[in-house]
């Protein structure tokens, strides 16, 4: 597993490391774990292909990391408030100002 700051070269290093390990007689596998960054899976797939090593990642459109398919939050399922007053002042305040 490689971890580091954005733009530090983790994907490139993974490809170079995979190529080096393949040259040493190993069978490396690059696995996509950054499912939130746009195009991260595709980028690692291209790097693995260029290095000639195996790649594992989700299929496009399967919903993994897709926020548009996440369940709704509780706040969006709340029942509407029972206040039916059309006045902008609270009922207690409006009652005290009527005298």
C-alpha positions as CSV (number, residue, x, y, z in Angstrom):
1,X,0.0,0.0,0.0
2,X,1.3,3.4,-0.9
3,X,0.1,6.5,1.0
4,X,1.1,10.1,0.6
5,X,0.0,13.6,-0.3
6,X,-1.9,14.5,-3.5
7,X,0.4,14.8,-6.4
8,X,3.3,13.1,-4.7
9,X,3.6,10.4,-7.4
10,X,2.1,7.4,-5.8
11,X,0.4,6.1,-8.9
12,X,3.6,6.5,-10.9
13,X,5.6,4.8,-8.2
14,X,3.2,1.9,-8.1
15,X,3.7,1.3,-11.8
16,X,7.5,1.6,-11.6
17,X,7.5,-0.7,-8.6
18,X,5.2,-3.2,-10.4
19,X,7.5,-3.2,-13.4
20,X,10.6,-3.7,-11.2
21,X,9.0,-6.6,-9.3
22,X,7.9,-8.2,-12.6
23,X,11.5,-8.0,-13.8
24,X,12.6,-9.8,-10.6
25,X,10.3,-12.7,-11.4
26,X,7.3,-11.8,-9.2
27,X,3.7,-11.4,-10.2
28,X,2.6,-8.0,-8.9
29,X,-1.0,-6.9,-8.8
30,X,-2.0,-3.2,-8.7
31,X,-5.3,-2.7,-6.9
32,X,-7.3,0.5,-7.1
33,X,-8.3,1.8,-3.6
34,X,-8.8,5.5,-4.3
35,X,-12.5,5.3,-5.4
36,X,-13.4,8.9,-4.5
37,X,-11.0,10.7,-6.8
38,X,-12.3,11.2,-10.3
39,X,-10.5,9.0,-12.9
40,X,-8.2,7.4,-10.2
41,X,-9.2,3.8,-11.2
42,X,-8.7,4.5,-14.9
43,X,-5.3,6.2,-14.3
44,X,-4.0,3.2,-12.3
45,X,-5.4,0.8,-15.0
46,X,-3.4,2.7,-17.7
47,X,-0.2,2.7,-15.6
48,X,-0.6,-1.1,-14.9
49,X,-1.2,-1.7,-18.6
50,X,1.9,0.2,-19.6
51,X,4.0,-1.6,-16.9
52,X,2.6,-4.9,-18.1
53,X,1.3,-6.0,-14.7
54,X,-2.1,-7.2,-13.5
55,X,-4.7,-4.7,-12.3
56,X,-7.8,-5.0,-10.1
57,X,-10.4,-2.3,-9.8
58,X,-14.2,-1.8,-9.9
59,X,-16.1,-1.8,-13.1
60,X,-17.3,1.6,-14.3
61,X,-20.8,2.5,-13.2
62,X,-21.1,0.0,-10.3
63,X,-21.9,2.8,-7.8
64,X,-18.8,2.4,-5.6
65,X,-17.8,5.8,-4.5
66,X,-20.8,7.4,-6.4
67,X,-22.3,9.9,-4.0
68,X,-25.4,10.2,-6.1
69,X,-26.4,6.6,-5.2
70,X,-25.9,7.0,-1.4
71,X,-28.9,6.7,0.9
72,X,-30.7,9.9,1.9
73,X,-29.8,11.6,5.1
74,X,-32.2,11.8,8.0
75,X,-32.7,15.5,7.6
76,X,-34.2,15.1,4.2
77,X,-36.8,12.6,5.5
78,X,-38.1,14.7,8.3
79,X,-41.9,15.4,8.5
80,X,-42.9,19.0,7.8
81,X,-43.3,21.2,10.8
82,X,-46.8,21.6,12.3
83,X,-46.7,25.4,12.4
84,X,-49.4,26.8,10.2
85,X,-49.2,30.4,11.2
86,X,-48.7,32.7,8.3
87,X,-47.3,35.5,10.5
88,X,-43.6,35.8,10.8
89,X,-43.7,36.4,14.6
90,X,-43.9,33.5,17.0
91,X,-47.5,32.9,18.4
92,X,-46.4,33.7,22.0
93,X,-45.0,37.1,20.9
94,X,-48.0,38.0,18.7
95,X,-50.4,37.2,21.6
96,X,-48.6,39.5,24.0
97,X,-48.6,42.4,21.5
98,X,-52.4,42.3,20.8
99,X,-53.4,44.0,24.1
